[in-house]
C-alpha cells in the first residue's frame, strides 16, 4: 500500500559504494583523483560546504576516516563487483 502511494522501498544498501548517490560518487571520484574541495566545487558548480557534506557521507558509507583512504576504498569496492569501474572500464 505504501509503495502505491509513492513510498520508497528499503532495499537500497546502507554502506559500500553501491550506497553512494550519483553526486557523492562524482565528488568522491574527483577527490580520489587528487582534486581539492575548492577544485571540486568549481568543477561541479557546488558550494564548498556541499562538497564537504558529500565527502563526509561518502566516508561514512565506505567505512573510511580520511581522504587518503578514499582511492583505495573506491578501487576495492569497484573491483569487488562485476561490471565497469568508475571510468567505464570493465
C-alpha positions in Angstrom: 0.0 0.0 0.0 2.8 2.4 0.8 4.6 1.8 -2.5 1.4 2.5 -4.4 1.3 5.9 -2.5 4.9 6.7 -3.6 6.9 5.4 -0.6 10.4 4.2 -1.4 11.4 0.6 -0.7 14.1 0.0 1.9 16.2 -2.2 -0.4 19.0 0.4 -1.1 22.3 -0.6 0.5 23.3 1.5 3.5 27.1 1.0 3.1 29.6 0.4 0.4 30.0 2.1 -3.0 26.5 0.9 -4.0 25.1 3.1 -1.3 26.6 6.3 -2.8 24.3 8.8 -4.6 25.3 10.0 -8.0 26.6 13.3 -6.6 28.5 11.5 -3.8 30.1 9.2 -6.4 31.1 12.2 -8.7 32.6 14.1 -5.7 34.4 11.0 -4.4 35.9 10.2 -7.8 37.3 13.7 -8.2 38.6 13.7 -4.6 40.2 10.2 -5.1 41.9 11.7 -8.2 43.6 14.3 -6.0 41.3 17.3 -6.5 40.9 19.7 -3.7 37.4 20.6 -2.3 37.7 24.0 -3.9 38.5 22.5 -7.3 35.6 20.0 -7.0 33.4 22.9 -6.0 34.4 24.9 -9.1 34.2 21.9 -11.5 30.7 20.7 -10.3 29.3 24.2 -9.6 28.6 23.3 -6.0 29.2 25.2 -2.7 32.3 24.0 -0.9 30.1 23.0 2.1 28.1 20.8 -0.3 31.3 19.1 -1.4 32.3 18.6 2.3 28.9 17.1 3.1 29.1 14.7 0.2 32.6 13.6 1.2 31.6 13.1 4.9 28.6 11.0 3.8 30.9 9.0 1.4 33.5 8.3 4.2 30.7 7.0 6.4 29.2 4.8 3.7 32.7 3.4 2.7 33.8 2.9 6.3 36.9 5.2 6.0 38.0 8.1 8.1 40.2 10.2 5.9 40.7 11.3 2.3 43.9 9.3 1.9 41.8 6.1 2.2 39.3 7.2 -0.5 41.1 6.0 -3.6 41.7 2.5 -2.0 38.1 2.2 -0.9 36.8 3.2 -4.3 39.1 0.8 -6.0 38.4 -2.0 -3.6 34.6 -1.7 -3.9 34.8 -1.3 -7.7 36.9 -4.4 -8.1 34.7 -6.5 -5.8 31.7 -6.3 -8.2 31.3 -7.3 -11.8 30.9 -4.6 -14.4 32.7 -1.4 -15.4 34.7 0.6 -12.9 34.0 4.3 -12.2 35.7 5.2 -15.5 33.6 2.7 -17.5 36.4 0.2 -17.9 35.4 -3.5 -17.2 
